């Protein structure tokens, strides 16, 4: 089995950072700050669509560019914190003889820096972040990620763990198993909308994913 982990909201515990970063950009766009419950219930991607939802209007390209820059600058200034059991779970996968990698839509240089700062880079056989413009789906990056790992044609043995519907969509488009956890950036009700497997904790997501991989092997 190979596990592809998401970073923001999954391995990295950054919900409060994301809320603070968004709230730092909203006044310039004419909106009041929001709380973390509203963030988790309403968050959609790309970020420009989230702004449009909160503002009740489309934002201009100039507003999008300046807001994205301010958002990322705010996030980069925050210390990296991991979910409480993240290191334990990464160690468990490694000790069980499975391989694991990291795929995120945050900028690649930022991802690599944060993973090194957190001291967990040794767990991953590959680390890929976004190298192009923001706003795309994770499906194509996941396909490229699996191809680079030599897993094309073996996607049935791949488990993707994340905290957004895009993580699950990308997994199933590529023939992998996707399991979501509700400790991240999105509310459980949002995650359950499309019928994907959803676990209450990161640990439960790993357990459920392993069970689904084993079940698939019996078919």
C-alpha positions as CSV (number, residue, x, y, z in Angstrom):
1,X,0.0,0.0,0.0
2,X,1.1,3.5,-0.7
3,X,-0.5,6.5,1.2
4,X,-0.6,9.9,-0.4
5,X,-1.2,12.5,2.4
6,X,-2.6,16.0,2.0
7,X,-0.7,18.8,3.9
8,X,-2.9,21.8,4.8
9,X,-5.6,20.8,7.2
10,X,-4.4,17.2,7.3
11,X,-0.8,16.7,8.4
12,X,-0.5,20.4,9.1
13,X,-2.8,21.8,11.8
14,X,-3.5,25.2,10.3
15,X,-7.3,25.9,10.5
16,X,-6.8,28.9,12.7
17,X,-3.9,30.1,10.5
18,X,-6.2,30.0,7.4
19,X,-9.0,31.8,9.2
20,X,-6.6,34.5,10.4
21,X,-5.1,34.8,6.9
22,X,-8.5,35.2,5.3
23,X,-9.6,37.7,7.8
24,X,-6.4,39.7,7.2
25,X,-7.5,40.1,3.5
26,X,-11.2,40.7,3.9
27,X,-11.3,44.4,5.1
28,X,-9.6,45.6,2.0
29,X,-12.4,43.9,0.0
30,X,-15.1,45.5,2.1
31,X,-16.1,42.5,4.2
32,X,-16.1,41.9,8.0
33,X,-14.1,39.0,9.4
34,X,-15.6,35.5,9.8
35,X,-15.3,32.9,12.6
36,X,-13.8,29.4,12.2
37,X,-17.2,27.7,12.1
38,X,-18.3,29.9,9.1
39,X,-14.9,29.2,7.5
40,X,-15.3,25.4,7.7
41,X,-18.9,25.4,6.7
42,X,-18.6,27.8,3.7
43,X,-15.0,27.3,2.4
44,X,-14.9,26.4,-1.3
45,X,-12.0,26.3,-3.8
46,X,-10.6,28.2,-5.6
47,X,-10.1,30.9,-3.1
48,X,-11.5,33.5,-5.5
49,X,-14.8,31.6,-5.4
50,X,-14.8,31.7,-1.6
51,X,-14.2,35.5,-1.7
52,X,-17.2,35.8,-4.1
53,X,-19.4,33.8,-1.8
54,X,-18.5,35.9,1.2
55,X,-18.7,39.2,-0.6
56,X,-21.7,38.5,-2.7
57,X,-19.9,39.6,-5.8
58,X,-17.1,38.5,-8.1
59,X,-13.7,39.9,-7.3
60,X,-11.5,41.5,-9.9
61,X,-8.3,39.9,-11.2
62,X,-6.3,42.6,-9.4
63,X,-8.2,41.9,-6.1
64,X,-7.6,38.2,-6.6
65,X,-3.9,38.7,-7.1
66,X,-3.4,41.0,-4.2
67,X,-5.6,38.9,-1.9
68,X,-3.8,35.7,-2.8
69,X,-0.4,37.3,-2.1
70,X,-1.6,38.8,1.2
71,X,-3.2,35.4,2.2
72,X,0.0,33.4,1.5
73,X,2.2,36.0,3.1
74,X,0.2,35.8,6.3
75,X,0.4,32.0,6.3
76,X,4.1,31.9,5.7
77,X,4.6,34.1,8.8
78,X,2.9,31.5,11.1
79,X,4.9,28.7,12.7
80,X,4.2,25.2,11.4
81,X,2.2,23.0,13.7
82,X,1.2,19.4,13.0
83,X,-1.9,17.6,14.0
84,X,-1.5,15.9,17.4
85,X,-1.1,12.3,16.1
86,X,0.4,13.1,12.7
87,X,4.0,11.9,13.5
88,X,2.6,8.8,15.3
89,X,0.6,7.9,12.2
90,X,3.4,8.6,9.7
91,X,5.6,6.4,11.9
92,X,3.0,3.6,12.0
93,X,2.7,3.6,8.2
94,X,6.5,3.5,7.8
95,X,7.0,0.8,10.4
96,X,4.3,-1.3,8.7
97,X,6.4,-1.5,5.6
98,X,4.2,0.8,3.5
99,X,5.4,3.8,1.5
100,X,4.0,7.3,1.7
101,X,4.2,10.6,-0.1
102,X,2.9,14.2,0.2
103,X,0.8,16.1,-2.4
104,X,-0.5,19.6,-1.8
105,X,-1.8,22.5,-3.8
106,X,0.1,25.0,-1.8
107,X,3.2,26.4,-3.5
108,X,6.0,23.8,-3.8
109,X,8.7,25.9,-2.2
110,X,6.5,26.7,0.7
111,X,5.5,23.1,1.1
112,X,9.1,21.9,1.1
113,X,10.2,24.6,3.6
114,X,7.3,23.8,6.0
115,X,7.9,20.0,5.8
116,X,11.5,20.5,6.7
117,X,10.7,22.9,9.4
118,X,8.3,20.3,10.9
119,X,11.0,17.6,10.7
120,X,8.9,15.0,8.9
121,X,10.5,15.0,5.4
122,X,12.1,11.6,6.0
123,X,8.8,9.9,6.0
124,X,8.0,10.7,2.4
125,X,9.3,9.1,-0.8
126,X,8.1,12.2,-2.8
127,X,6.9,15.7,-1.9
128,X,5.0,17.7,-4.5
129,X,3.4,21.1,-4.2
130,X,1.8,23.4,-6.7
131,X,4.2,24.8,-9.4
132,X,1.6,26.6,-11.6
133,X,-1.2,29.1,-10.9
134,X,-3.7,28.6,-8.1
135,X,-7.2,27.4,-8.5
136,X,-7.0,24.0,-10.2
137,X,-8.1,20.6,-9.2
138,X,-5.9,18.0,-7.6
139,X,-6.7,15.3,-10.1
140,X,-4.0,16.1,-12.7
141,X,-1.3,16.8,-10.1
142,X,-2.2,13.4,-8.4
143,X,-1.9,11.6,-11.7
144,X,1.6,13.2,-12.3
145,X,2.5,12.4,-8.7
146,X,1.7,8.8,-9.0
147,X,3.4,8.5,-12.4
148,X,6.6,10.0,-10.9
149,X,6.4,7.4,-8.1
150,X,6.0,4.6,-10.6
151,X,2.5,3.8,-9.4
152,X,0.7,4.2,-12.7
153,X,-1.3,1.0,-13.2
154,X,-1.1,0.2,-9.4
155,X,-3.5,2.9,-8.3
156,X,-5.8,0.3,-6.7
157,X,-3.1,0.0,-3.9
158,X,-3.0,3.8,-3.3
159,X,-4.8,5.5,-0.4
160,X,-5.3,9.3,-0.5
161,X,-6.0,10.9,2.9
162,X,-7.2,14.6,2.9
163,X,-9.7,17.0,4.3
164,X,-11.5,18.3,1.1
165,X,-13.8,16.9,-1.5
166,X,-11.2,17.7,-4.1
167,X,-8.9,15.2,-2.4
168,X,-11.5,12.5,-2.7
169,X,-12.5,13.5,-6.2
170,X,-8.8,13.4,-7.3
171,X,-8.4,9.9,-5.7
172,X,-11.3,8.4,-7.4
173,X,-10.7,10.0,-10.8
174,X,-7.3,8.3,-10.7
175,X,-8.5,4.9,-9.5
176,X,-7.2,5.3,-5.9
177,X,-9.1,5.1,-2.6
178,X,-9.9,8.4,-1.0
179,X,-10.8,8.9,2.6
180,X,-11.5,12.2,4.2
181,X,-11.2,13.3,7.8
182,X,-13.3,16.1,9.5
183,X,-10.5,17.6,11.7
184,X,-9.3,19.9,9.0
185,X,-10.5,22.9,7.0
186,X,-14.0,21.7,6.1
187,X,-17.0,20.8,8.2
188,X,-18.1,17.1,8.2
189,X,-21.5,17.9,6.7
190,X,-19.7,19.4,3.6
191,X,-17.5,16.4,3.3
192,X,-20.4,13.9,3.4
193,X,-22.3,15.6,0.6
194,X,-20.9,13.5,-2.2
195,X,-21.0,10.1,-0.4
196,X,-17.2,9.7,0.1
197,X,-15.9,7.9,3.1
198,X,-15.5,10.4,6.0
199,X,-13.8,9.7,9.3
200,X,-14.0,11.9,12.4
201,X,-10.2,11.9,13.1
202,X,-7.0,11.5,11.1
203,X,-6.3,8.2,12.8
204,X,-9.7,6.9,11.9
205,X,-9.2,7.9,8.3
206,X,-6.0,5.9,8.1
207,X,-7.7,2.8,9.7
208,X,-10.7,3.1,7.4
209,X,-8.5,3.6,4.4
210,X,-6.5,0.5,5.2
211,X,-9.6,-1.5,5.5
212,X,-10.9,-0.3,2.1
213,X,-7.6,-1.1,0.5
214,X,-7.7,-4.7,1.9
215,X,-11.3,-5.1,0.8
216,X,-10.5,-4.0,-2.7
217,X,-7.7,-6.6,-2.9
218,X,-10.3,-9.3,-2.2
219,X,-12.5,-8.3,-5.2
